[in-house]
Amino acid sequence: MTLWAKWATALVFVLLWCPLGAAHLPLVAYVRGISSDLSISLVAIACLGMYQRVSGVHLVSDHERKVLNLVFAAGALFLYPLALGWGDWDSYRLGWGAPGMWAALLVVSLVCWGKGLRLLPVLIALGLLAWAAGALESTNLWDYLIDPWIAVGAIFQCFKMVGCQLRLRFRTAAGGVARTSS
């Protein structure tokens, strides 16, 4: 990251906390008013990302990052359409202490842990601990695990991954055709 980008990032961070409007609320308060609290998962990932930027130490592999994006995108596509009424069943209700959701989170955590993926089980554990402690305004576990910002980011990253894979396959196929015709 260039020196200019570091200063621009610091400036944006400071500006997010400056009071604006008639209510003299910081910009982050307006963002919170639109999307509610940030999930514990997003806060933890942001802290991890800041640590990696500052220290230069990468604690999360590209493979783990891809799996994390896929899981968050799948969770968002499961949660939000059903919670908005696009079906007869409301998946958001599971967040109020349904044993089925706890069991699903346990299975996902154990499968990830068994495959050597550590970040997702840690995020689930942090979310559960924060939920049990009542750290956020919400009492729904979903709000601790996922939010619209992380959902949109994960879906965007999944589209980006698919685009890269298609481009790679197209280049490989085009390279094979060029070699066979010469």
Rosetta silent file (secondary structure, phi, psi, omega in degrees, C-alpha in Angstrom):
SEQUENCE: MTLWAKWATALVFVLLWCPLGAAHLPLVAYVRGISSDLSISLVAIACLGMYQRVSGVHLVSDHERKVLNLVFAAGALFLYPLALGWGDWDSYRLGWGAPGMWAALLVVSLVCWGKGLRLLPVLIALGLLAWAAGALESTNLWDYLIDPWIAVGAIFQCFKMVGCQLRLRFRTAAGGVARTSS
SCORE:     score description
SCORE:     0.000 S_00000001
   1 L     0.000  133.061 -178.396    0.000    0.000    0.000 S_00000001
   2 L   -74.527  162.425  179.010    1.413    3.380   -0.967 S_00000001
   3 H   -61.385  -39.695  178.626    1.938    6.185    1.503 S_00000001
   4 H   -59.947  -44.232 -179.328   -0.809    8.188   -0.221 S_00000001
   5 H   -66.141  -36.223  178.227   -3.311    5.319    0.199 S_00000001
   6 H   -64.941  -44.171  178.700   -2.434    4.942    3.874 S_00000001
   7 H   -66.540  -38.257  178.289   -3.052    8.642    4.517 S_00000001
   8 H   -64.570  -41.104  177.848   -6.305    8.560    2.511 S_00000001
   9 H   -63.327  -43.685  178.488   -7.522    5.571    4.540 S_00000001
  10 H   -63.403  -40.682  179.506   -6.675    7.333    7.801 S_00000001
  11 H   -63.928  -44.684  178.170   -8.462   10.488    6.631 S_00000001
  12 H   -61.567  -41.441  179.122  -11.619    8.554    5.673 S_00000001
  13 H   -60.571  -43.580  178.701  -11.571    6.808    9.040 S_00000001
  14 H   -65.804  -43.148 -179.256  -11.397   10.157   10.849 S_00000001
  15 H   -62.965  -30.020  178.145  -14.120   11.671    8.649 S_00000001
  16 L   -62.272  -22.640 -177.021  -16.460    8.782    9.498 S_00000001
  17 L  -100.862    0.318  179.223  -16.456   10.018   13.105 S_00000001
  18 L   -80.324  136.451 -179.346  -17.049   13.711   12.359 S_00000001
  19 E   -67.899  138.732 -179.464  -20.538   15.006   13.270 S_00000001
  20 E  -134.895  159.651  171.849  -22.802   15.834   10.316 S_00000001
  21 L    73.422 -178.791 -177.914  -26.327   17.094    9.735 S_00000001
  22 L   -66.123  -30.983 -179.006  -28.849   18.718   12.034 S_00000001
  23 L   -82.987   -7.835 -178.934  -28.542   15.904   14.583 S_00000001
  24 L    55.090   43.718  176.412  -24.729   16.251   14.657 S_00000001
  25 E   -97.088  146.817  175.813  -24.308   12.501   14.326 S_00000001
  26 E   -68.196  157.700 -178.638  -21.154   10.973   12.880 S_00000001
  27 H   -57.161  -36.085  179.541  -21.400    9.421    9.418 S_00000001
  28 H   -63.236  -27.594  177.663  -21.017    5.944   10.908 S_00000001
  29 H   -68.705  -36.443  176.957  -24.238    6.521   12.884 S_00000001
  30 H   -66.877  -40.356  177.067  -26.124    7.118    9.630 S_00000001
  31 H   -62.495  -43.377  178.586  -24.665    3.914    8.194 S_00000001
  32 H   -62.533  -36.070  178.199  -25.718    2.062   11.364 S_00000001
  33 H   -64.013  -29.204  179.603  -29.219    3.516   11.006 S_00000001
  34 H   -81.937  -43.973 -170.945  -29.508    1.956    7.565 S_00000001
  35 H  -116.663    4.443 -177.420  -28.016   -1.462    8.253 S_00000001
  36 L    72.411 -165.433 -179.064  -28.065   -1.843   12.055 S_00000001
  37 L   -67.270  152.517  171.294  -24.947   -2.938   13.948 S_00000001
  38 L   -72.667  145.810  179.202  -22.047   -4.532   12.136 S_00000001
  39 L   -70.141  157.560  176.191  -21.809   -8.246   12.785 S_00000001
  40 H   -61.614  -36.045  178.612  -19.141   -9.623   15.073 S_00000001
  41 H   -60.435  -46.757 -178.796  -17.820  -11.534   12.053 S_00000001
  42 H   -65.951  -41.151  178.737  -17.306   -8.354   10.040 S_00000001
  43 H   -63.206  -43.336  179.812  -15.656   -6.536   12.945 S_00000001
  44 H   -65.252  -41.835  178.928  -13.296   -9.486   13.541 S_00000001
  45 H   -66.132  -39.177  177.803  -12.427   -9.743    9.835 S_00000001
  46 H   -64.721  -42.464  177.564  -11.824   -5.985    9.668 S_00000001
  47 H   -63.687  -41.953  177.363   -9.539   -6.149   12.720 S_00000001
  48 H   -62.263  -43.135  178.610   -7.683   -9.090   11.191 S_00000001
  49 H   -63.607  -41.572  177.536   -7.317   -7.200    7.918 S_00000001
  50 H   -64.315  -40.875  178.154   -5.987   -4.102    9.693 S_00000001
  51 H   -61.902  -43.218  179.966   -3.497   -6.242   11.617 S_00000001
  52 H   -64.257  -38.662  178.450   -2.328   -7.866    8.402 S_00000001
  53 H   -64.953  -42.863 -176.628   -1.914   -4.455    6.721 S_00000001
  54 H   -73.203  -45.306 -174.408    0.059   -3.012    9.627 S_00000001
  55 H   -86.961  -24.307 -175.793    2.243   -6.024   10.396 S_00000001
  56 L    80.431    2.258 -179.768    2.599   -7.452    6.896 S_00000001
  57 L   -94.175  122.916  179.245    1.889  -10.926    8.305 S_00000001
  58 L   -95.414  112.088 -176.607   -0.825  -12.842    6.423 S_00000001
  59 L   -92.456  -12.832 -175.702   -2.645  -15.124    8.841 S_00000001
  60 L  -121.987  127.828 -179.942   -5.350  -16.314    6.430 S_00000001
  61 L   -75.144  162.391  177.216   -4.631  -18.274    3.252 S_00000001
  62 H   -62.430  -38.359  178.808   -6.299  -17.488   -0.056 S_00000001
  63 H   -61.671  -44.731 -179.932   -8.082  -20.849    0.082 S_00000001
  64 H   -65.713  -37.334  177.859   -9.533  -20.074    3.510 S_00000001
  65 H   -63.974  -40.797  178.883  -10.602  -16.607    2.333 S_00000001
  66 H   -65.031  -44.349  178.541  -12.395  -18.169   -0.662 S_00000001
  67 H   -62.524  -41.617  179.180  -14.187  -20.704    1.542 S_00000001
  68 H   -60.723  -44.554  177.581  -15.173  -17.940    3.942 S_00000001
  69 H   -62.745  -41.227  178.161  -16.651  -15.887    1.093 S_00000001
  70 H   -63.295  -42.356 -179.361  -18.564  -18.910   -0.197 S_00000001
  71 H   -66.691  -44.062  179.150  -20.002  -19.665    3.252 S_00000001
  72 H   -66.779  -38.636  177.977  -21.039  -16.056    3.875 S_00000001
  73 H   -65.004  -43.287  178.116  -22.568  -15.758    0.390 S_00000001
  74 H   -64.235  -42.057  177.495  -24.494  -19.008    0.880 S_00000001
  75 H   -61.214  -40.882  179.299  -25.626  -17.858    4.342 S_00000001
  76 H   -66.149  -42.193 -179.620  -26.807  -14.544    2.901 S_00000001
  77 H   -70.710  -23.130  174.984  -28.699  -16.230    0.068 S_00000001
  78 H   -80.634  -43.194 -172.838  -30.300  -18.555    2.622 S_00000001
  79 H   -78.546  -58.243 -166.500  -31.145  -15.881    5.182 S_00000001
  80 H   -67.105  -47.196  178.952  -32.157  -12.678    3.444 S_00000001
  81 H   -60.687  -41.678 -179.830  -34.615  -13.811    0.718 S_00000001
  82 H   -69.532  -36.858  178.654  -36.498  -16.043    3.169 S_00000001
  83 H   -69.093  -25.450  178.208  -36.473  -13.368    5.881 S_00000001
  84 L   -86.041    3.619  174.949  -37.913  -10.897    3.368 S_00000001
  85 L    93.078   18.126  179.754  -40.862  -13.188    2.747 S_00000001
  86 L   -84.882   28.407  178.518  -39.798  -14.916   -0.483 S_00000001
  87 L  -173.356  176.593 -179.050  -41.045  -18.196    0.902 S_00000001
  88 L   -85.345   -5.357 -174.872  -43.366  -19.690    3.457 S_00000001
  89 L  -122.825  138.633 -178.635  -40.619  -20.129    6.012 S_00000001
  90 L  -105.005  107.198 -178.602  -38.638  -17.418    7.837 S_00000001
  91 H   -69.375  -20.826 -179.489  -35.011  -18.421    8.351 S_00000001
  92 H   -65.228  -27.589  179.683  -34.423  -15.398   10.601 S_00000001
  93 H   -62.178  -26.958  179.743  -36.511  -17.096   13.332 S_00000001
  94 H   -60.135  -26.443 -176.099  -33.743  -19.676   13.770 S_00000001
  95 H   -71.097   -9.248  178.803  -31.573  -16.959   15.303 S_00000001
  96 L   -93.831   42.932  171.622  -33.664  -16.782   18.451 S_00000001
  97 L    90.199   25.813  178.601  -32.096  -19.856   19.986 S_00000001
  98 L   -72.516  126.817  179.068  -33.222  -22.702   17.716 S_00000001
  99 H   -59.046  -29.720  177.951  -31.288  -25.892   18.534 S_00000001
 100 H   -62.745  -37.015  178.463  -31.217  -26.715   14.814 S_00000001
 101 H   -70.159  -41.323  177.292  -29.180  -23.609   14.103 S_00000001
 102 H   -60.245  -42.539  179.377  -26.748  -24.402   16.904 S_00000001
 103 H   -64.198  -42.289  178.522  -26.352  -27.916   15.515 S_00000001
 104 H   -62.969  -41.971  178.253  -25.765  -26.579   11.992 S_00000001
 105 H   -64.670  -37.605  176.939  -23.145  -24.134   13.286 S_00000001
 106 H   -63.855  -45.319 -179.927  -21.440  -26.950   15.181 S_00000001
 107 H   -62.694  -46.231  179.060  -21.352  -29.149   12.063 S_00000001
 108 H   -60.288  -43.685 -179.846  -19.995  -26.309    9.895 S_00000001
 109 H   -63.203  -45.023 -179.006  -17.359  -25.526   12.522 S_00000001
 110 H   -67.001  -39.727  178.250  -16.263  -29.146   12.886 S_00000001
 111 H   -63.704  -46.174  178.787  -16.099  -29.715    9.115 S_00000001
 112 H   -62.423  -45.886 -178.881  -14.029  -26.550    8.648 S_00000001
 113 H   -61.490  -41.518  178.596  -11.771  -27.388   11.567 S_00000001
 114 H   -64.309  -28.816  178.850  -11.263  -30.912   10.212 S_00000001
 115 L   -90.332    6.333  177.096  -10.248  -29.489    6.832 S_00000001
 116 L    84.492   11.409  178.155   -7.703  -27.177    8.446 S_00000001
 117 L   -95.108  118.181 -172.640   -9.794  -24.020    8.122 S_00000001
 118 L  -103.260  -26.908 -171.753   -9.603  -22.117   11.380 S_00000001
 119 H   -67.611  -44.972 -178.077  -11.115  -18.680   10.736 S_00000001
 120 H   -62.154  -46.436  175.305  -14.763  -19.666   10.247 S_00000001
 121 H   -60.159  -35.274  178.009  -14.985  -21.696   13.485 S_00000001
 122 H   -66.643  -42.201  178.621  -13.342  -18.793   15.331 S_00000001
 123 H   -63.951  -40.224  177.565  -15.855  -16.340   13.837 S_00000001
 124 H   -64.212  -43.426  179.227  -18.745  -18.603   14.820 S_00000001
 125 H   -63.364  -43.463  178.331  -17.351  -18.928   18.351 S_00000001
 126 H   -62.582  -41.843  178.279  -16.892  -15.154   18.645 S_00000001
 127 H   -62.685  -44.277  178.658  -20.426  -14.596   17.376 S_00000001
 128 H   -64.411  -42.337  178.408  -21.887  -17.099   19.830 S_00000001
 129 H   -63.324  -44.475  179.557  -19.939  -15.613   22.751 S_00000001
 130 H   -65.512  -38.234  178.370  -21.023  -12.076   21.864 S_00000001
 131 H   -64.416  -45.142  179.791  -24.639  -13.242   21.420 S_00000001
 132 H   -64.161  -32.470  179.606  -24.606  -15.009   24.798 S_00000001
 133 H   -84.284   -9.817 -178.419  -23.174  -11.856   26.403 S_00000001
 134 L    68.897   39.290 -174.480  -25.735   -9.614   24.651 S_00000001
 135 L   -68.060  -29.326  179.759  -23.010   -7.464   23.118 S_00000001
 136 L  -105.312  169.564  178.912  -25.227   -6.027   20.374 S_00000001
 137 L   -66.420  -33.775 -177.843  -28.636   -4.414   20.499 S_00000001
 138 L   -75.545  153.197  173.851  -30.188   -7.390   18.695 S_00000001
 139 L  -109.092   11.102 -179.136  -31.094  -10.646   20.411 S_00000001
 140 L  -100.916  128.245 -177.571  -30.954  -12.640   17.160 S_00000001
 141 H   -60.086  -33.417  178.870  -27.858  -14.782   16.553 S_00000001
 142 H   -55.350  -39.692 -177.304  -27.966  -14.081   12.805 S_00000001
 143 H   -67.053  -20.905  177.082  -27.164  -10.425   13.485 S_00000001
 144 H   -85.485  -26.230 -175.332  -23.977  -11.462   15.276 S_00000001
 145 H   -94.198  -35.196 -173.229  -22.846  -13.785   12.471 S_00000001
 146 L  -147.056  148.940  175.768  -23.751  -11.929    9.281 S_00000001
 147 L  -140.860  169.102 -177.875  -24.831   -8.473    8.175 S_00000001
 148 H   -59.716  -32.429 -178.259  -25.709   -6.901    4.814 S_00000001
 149 H   -67.681  -45.752  179.721  -22.204   -5.460    4.371 S_00000001
 150 H   -70.908  -31.976  178.298  -20.405   -8.785    4.734 S_00000001
 151 H   -64.842  -49.009  179.822  -23.106  -10.474    2.634 S_00000001
 152 H   -63.555  -42.851  178.471  -22.698   -8.063   -0.285 S_00000001
 153 H   -61.319  -43.034 -179.569  -18.920   -8.256   -0.016 S_00000001
 154 H   -67.345  -41.856  178.779  -18.928  -12.057   -0.001 S_00000001
 155 H   -64.244  -42.536  176.696  -21.318  -12.286   -2.951 S_00000001
 156 H   -59.367  -45.587 -179.912  -19.181   -9.773   -4.873 S_00000001
 157 H   -64.124  -34.853  177.387  -16.036  -11.793   -4.109 S_00000001
 158 H   -66.328  -43.371  175.587  -17.766  -14.995   -5.278 S_00000001
 159 H   -60.936  -39.591  178.846  -18.683  -13.349   -8.597 S_00000001
 160 H   -63.811  -42.592  178.346  -15.084  -12.165   -8.855 S_00000001
 161 H   -62.389  -43.991  179.233  -13.792  -15.708   -8.210 S_00000001
 162 H   -63.609  -42.254  178.048  -16.115  -17.148  -10.863 S_00000001
 163 H   -60.716  -42.542  178.223  -15.022  -14.460  -13.335 S_00000001
 164 H   -64.541  -41.094  178.229  -11.356  -15.261  -12.722 S_00000001
 165 H   -63.886  -42.878  179.116  -12.010  -18.984  -13.166 S_00000001
 166 H   -64.929  -41.748  177.737  -13.883  -18.391  -16.433 S_00000001
 167 H   -62.313  -41.754  179.220  -11.135  -16.104  -17.711 S_00000001
 168 H   -64.321  -43.648  178.496   -8.498  -18.715  -16.819 S_00000001
 169 H   -65.550  -38.314  179.033  -10.432  -21.482  -18.575 S_00000001
 170 H   -65.111  -43.464  178.665  -10.985  -19.282  -21.614 S_00000001
 171 H   -64.424  -41.202  179.158   -7.257  -18.459  -21.826 S_00000001
 172 H   -64.253  -44.088  179.339   -6.337  -22.112  -21.368 S_00000001
 173 H   -65.952  -40.455  179.636   -8.819  -23.180  -24.056 S_00000001
 174 H   -67.642  -37.082  177.778   -7.650  -20.410  -26.414 S_00000001
 175 H   -67.364  -36.281  177.287   -4.013  -21.361  -25.814 S_00000001
 176 H   -68.779  -37.845  178.430   -4.772  -25.014  -26.576 S_00000001
 177 H   -68.275  -39.779 -179.418   -6.558  -24.105  -29.804 S_00000001
 178 H   -66.368  -36.711  179.668   -3.677  -21.859  -30.875 S_00000001
 179 H   -70.799  -37.816 -177.736   -1.136  -24.625  -30.225 S_00000001
 180 H   -74.651  -25.719 -178.477   -3.085  -27.273  -32.133 S_00000001
 181 H   -84.296  -14.794 -179.468   -3.596  -25.041  -35.184 S_00000001
 182 L   -93.704    0.000    0.000    0.104  -24.200  -35.604 S_00000001
